[in-house]
Amino acid sequence: MVKLVYREQEFEVRGGSTLGKALKECQLNPHVVLAVREGKLITEDVILHDGDEIKLVAVISGG
């Protein structure tokens, strides 16, 4: 399983799918989070593997 951590919430999804699909499965908007795996930013097309822990950081914008 892959663990997605967003603020104080944790989600688990199966490995083998893309980050984009995993975010949609968890009902998280991929346009409002940055995903970090092992200290490096990853994009929506990256394949997730069992045992991965992905930290999701909220994107803040303003004007």
CNS distance restraints for C-alpha pairs under 8 A (distance, minus, plus):
assign (resid   1 and name CA) (resid  12 and name CA) 6.25 0.50 0.50
assign (resid   1 and name CA) (resid  13 and name CA) 5.70 0.50 0.50
assign (resid   1 and name CA) (resid  14 and name CA) 4.72 0.50 0.50
assign (resid   1 and name CA) (resid  15 and name CA) 5.60 0.50 0.50
assign (resid   1 and name CA) (resid  49 and name CA) 7.55 0.50 0.50
assign (resid   1 and name CA) (resid  50 and name CA) 4.59 0.50 0.50
assign (resid   1 and name CA) (resid  51 and name CA) 5.85 0.50 0.50
assign (resid   1 and name CA) (resid  52 and name CA) 7.57 0.50 0.50
assign (resid   2 and name CA) (resid  12 and name CA) 5.48 0.50 0.50
assign (resid   2 and name CA) (resid  13 and name CA) 5.24 0.50 0.50
assign (resid   2 and name CA) (resid  14 and name CA) 5.83 0.50 0.50
assign (resid   2 and name CA) (resid  15 and name CA) 5.72 0.50 0.50
assign (resid   2 and name CA) (resid  48 and name CA) 7.03 0.50 0.50
assign (resid   2 and name CA) (resid  49 and name CA) 6.57 0.50 0.50
assign (resid   2 and name CA) (resid  50 and name CA) 5.20 0.50 0.50
assign (resid   2 and name CA) (resid  51 and name CA) 5.48 0.50 0.50
assign (resid   2 and name CA) (resid  52 and name CA) 5.03 0.50 0.50
assign (resid   2 and name CA) (resid  53 and name CA) 5.99 0.50 0.50
assign (resid   2 and name CA) (resid  54 and name CA) 7.63 0.50 0.50
assign (resid   3 and name CA) (resid  10 and name CA) 6.69 0.50 0.50
assign (resid   3 and name CA) (resid  11 and name CA) 5.71 0.50 0.50
assign (resid   3 and name CA) (resid  12 and name CA) 4.66 0.50 0.50
assign (resid   3 and name CA) (resid  13 and name CA) 6.65 0.50 0.50
assign (resid   3 and name CA) (resid  51 and name CA) 7.48 0.50 0.50
assign (resid   3 and name CA) (resid  52 and name CA) 6.36 0.50 0.50
assign (resid   3 and name CA) (resid  53 and name CA) 4.76 0.50 0.50
assign (resid   3 and name CA) (resid  54 and name CA) 6.15 0.50 0.50
assign (resid   4 and name CA) (resid  10 and name CA) 5.67 0.50 0.50
assign (resid   4 and name CA) (resid  11 and name CA) 5.03 0.50 0.50
assign (resid   4 and name CA) (resid  12 and name CA) 6.19 0.50 0.50
assign (resid   4 and name CA) (resid  13 and name CA) 7.83 0.50 0.50
assign (resid   4 and name CA) (resid  53 and name CA) 5.98 0.50 0.50
assign (resid   4 and name CA) (resid  54 and name CA) 4.80 0.50 0.50
assign (resid   4 and name CA) (resid  55 and name CA) 6.01 0.50 0.50
assign (resid   4 and name CA) (resid  56 and name CA) 6.97 0.50 0.50
assign (resid   5 and name CA) (resid   9 and name CA) 5.87 0.50 0.50
assign (resid   5 and name CA) (resid  10 and name CA) 4.59 0.50 0.50
assign (resid   5 and name CA) (resid  11 and name CA) 6.46 0.50 0.50
assign (resid   5 and name CA) (resid  53 and name CA) 7.43 0.50 0.50
assign (resid   5 and name CA) (resid  54 and name CA) 6.14 0.50 0.50
assign (resid   5 and name CA) (resid  55 and name CA) 4.89 0.50 0.50
assign (resid   5 and name CA) (resid  56 and name CA) 5.82 0.50 0.50
assign (resid   6 and name CA) (resid  10 and name CA) 6.34 0.50 0.50
assign (resid   6 and name CA) (resid  55 and name CA) 6.35 0.50 0.50
assign (resid   6 and name CA) (resid  56 and name CA) 4.89 0.50 0.50
assign (resid   6 and name CA) (resid  57 and name CA) 6.66 0.50 0.50
assign (resid   6 and name CA) (resid  58 and name CA) 8.00 0.50 0.50
assign (resid   7 and name CA) (resid  56 and name CA) 7.46 0.50 0.50
assign (resid   7 and name CA) (resid  57 and name CA) 7.46 0.50 0.50
assign (resid  11 and name CA) (resid  26 and name CA) 6.86 0.50 0.50
assign (resid  13 and name CA) (resid  22 and name CA) 6.49 0.50 0.50
assign (resid  13 and name CA) (resid  25 and name CA) 7.97 0.50 0.50
assign (resid  14 and name CA) (resid  49 and name CA) 7.91 0.50 0.50
assign (resid  14 and name CA) (resid  50 and name CA) 6.82 0.50 0.50
assign (resid  15 and name CA) (resid  47 and name CA) 7.80 0.50 0.50
assign (resid  15 and name CA) (resid  48 and name CA) 5.24 0.50 0.50
assign (resid  15 and name CA) (resid  49 and name CA) 4.40 0.50 0.50
assign (resid  15 and name CA) (resid  50 and name CA) 4.62 0.50 0.50
assign (resid  15 and name CA) (resid  51 and name CA) 7.98 0.50 0.50
assign (resid  16 and name CA) (resid  47 and name CA) 5.99 0.50 0.50
assign (resid  16 and name CA) (resid  48 and name CA) 5.52 0.50 0.50
assign (resid  16 and name CA) (resid  49 and name CA) 5.64 0.50 0.50
assign (resid  16 and name CA) (resid  50 and name CA) 7.53 0.50 0.50
assign (resid  17 and name CA) (resid  21 and name CA) 6.47 0.50 0.50
assign (resid  17 and name CA) (resid  22 and name CA) 6.82 0.50 0.50
assign (resid  17 and name CA) (resid  47 and name CA) 5.44 0.50 0.50
assign (resid  17 and name CA) (resid  48 and name CA) 5.83 0.50 0.50
assign (resid  17 and name CA) (resid  49 and name CA) 7.95 0.50 0.50
assign (resid  18 and name CA) (resid  22 and name CA) 6.31 0.50 0.50
assign (resid  18 and name CA) (resid  44 and name CA) 6.38 0.50 0.50
assign (resid  18 and name CA) (resid  45 and name CA) 5.42 0.50 0.50
assign (resid  18 and name CA) (resid  46 and name CA) 5.29 0.50 0.50
assign (resid  18 and name CA) (resid  47 and name CA) 4.30 0.50 0.50
assign (resid  18 and name CA) (resid  48 and name CA) 5.80 0.50 0.50
assign (resid  19 and name CA) (resid  23 and name CA) 6.12 0.50 0.50
assign (resid  19 and name CA) (resid  43 and name CA) 7.13 0.50 0.50
assign (resid  19 and name CA) (resid  44 and name CA) 4.77 0.50 0.50
assign (resid  19 and name CA) (resid  45 and name CA) 6.19 0.50 0.50
assign (resid  19 and name CA) (resid  46 and name CA) 5.80 0.50 0.50
assign (resid  19 and name CA) (resid  47 and name CA) 6.33 0.50 0.50
assign (resid  19 and name CA) (resid  48 and name CA) 6.31 0.50 0.50
assign (resid  20 and name CA) (resid  24 and name CA) 6.36 0.50 0.50
assign (resid  20 and name CA) (resid  30 and name CA) 6.66 0.50 0.50
assign (resid  20 and name CA) (resid  43 and name CA) 7.97 0.50 0.50
assign (resid  20 and name CA) (resid  44 and name CA) 4.35 0.50 0.50
assign (resid  20 and name CA) (resid  45 and name CA) 6.38 0.50 0.50
assign (resid  21 and name CA) (resid  25 and name CA) 6.11 0.50 0.50
assign (resid  21 and name CA) (resid  44 and name CA) 7.89 0.50 0.50
assign (resid  22 and name CA) (resid  26 and name CA) 6.32 0.50 0.50
assign (resid  23 and name CA) (resid  27 and name CA) 6.14 0.50 0.50
assign (resid  23 and name CA) (resid  28 and name CA) 5.04 0.50 0.50
assign (resid  23 and name CA) (resid  29 and name CA) 6.75 0.50 0.50
assign (resid  23 and name CA) (resid  30 and name CA) 6.35 0.50 0.50
assign (resid  24 and name CA) (resid  28 and name CA) 5.65 0.50 0.50
assign (resid  24 and name CA) (resid  29 and name CA) 6.86 0.50 0.50
assign (resid  24 and name CA) (resid  30 and name CA) 7.61 0.50 0.50
assign (resid  29 and name CA) (resid  33 and name CA) 7.15 0.50 0.50
assign (resid  30 and name CA) (resid  34 and name CA) 7.73 0.50 0.50
assign (resid  30 and name CA) (resid  44 and name CA) 7.58 0.50 0.50
assign (resid  32 and name CA) (resid  58 and name CA) 5.85 0.50 0.50
assign (resid  32 and name CA) (resid  59 and name CA) 5.17 0.50 0.50
assign (resid  32 and name CA) (resid  60 and name CA) 7.83 0.50 0.50
assign (resid  33 and name CA) (resid  56 and name CA) 5.82 0.50 0.50
assign (resid  33 and name CA) (resid  57 and name CA) 5.26 0.50 0.50
assign (resid  33 and name CA) (resid  58 and name CA) 4.52 0.50 0.50
assign (resid  33 and name CA) (resid  59 and name CA) 5.25 0.50 0.50
assign (resid  34 and name CA) (resid  41 and name CA) 7.07 0.50 0.50
assign (resid  34 and name CA) (resid  42 and name CA) 7.79 0.50 0.50
assign (resid  34 and name CA) (resid  56 and name CA) 5.54 0.50 0.50
assign (resid  34 and name CA) (resid  57 and name CA) 5.10 0.50 0.50
assign (resid  34 and name CA) (resid  58 and name CA) 6.46 0.50 0.50
assign (resid  34 and name CA) (resid  59 and name CA) 6.55 0.50 0.50
assign (resid  35 and name CA) (resid  41 and name CA) 5.69 0.50 0.50
assign (resid  35 and name CA) (resid  42 and name CA) 5.64 0.50 0.50
assign (resid  35 and name CA) (resid  43 and name CA) 7.10 0.50 0.50
assign (resid  35 and name CA) (resid  54 and name CA) 6.30 0.50 0.50
assign (resid  35 and name CA) (resid  55 and name CA) 5.76 0.50 0.50
assign (resid  35 and name CA) (resid  56 and name CA) 4.68 0.50 0.50
assign (resid  35 and name CA) (resid  57 and name CA) 6.47 0.50 0.50
assign (resid  36 and name CA) (resid  40 and name CA) 5.24 0.50 0.50
assign (resid  36 and name CA) (resid  41 and name CA) 4.47 0.50 0.50
assign (resid  36 and name CA) (resid  42 and name CA) 5.88 0.50 0.50
assign (resid  36 and name CA) (resid  54 and name CA) 5.61 0.50 0.50
assign (resid  36 and name CA) (resid  55 and name CA) 5.15 0.50 0.50
assign (resid  36 and name CA) (resid  56 and name CA) 6.38 0.50 0.50
assign (resid  36 and name CA) (resid  57 and name CA) 7.86 0.50 0.50
assign (resid  37 and name CA) (resid  41 and name CA) 6.43 0.50 0.50
assign (resid  37 and name CA) (resid  42 and name CA) 6.71 0.50 0.50
assign (resid  37 and name CA) (resid  52 and name CA) 7.36 0.50 0.50
assign (resid  37 and name CA) (resid  53 and name CA) 6.49 0.50 0.50
assign (resid  37 and name CA) (resid  54 and name CA) 5.04 0.50 0.50
assign (resid  37 and name CA) (resid  55 and name CA) 6.63 0.50 0.50
assign (resid  38 and name CA) (resid  53 and name CA) 7.92 0.50 0.50
assign (resid  38 and name CA) (resid  54 and name CA) 7.92 0.50 0.50
assign (resid  42 and name CA) (resid  46 and name CA) 6.58 0.50 0.50
assign (resid  48 and name CA) (resid  52 and name CA) 6.74 0.50 0.50
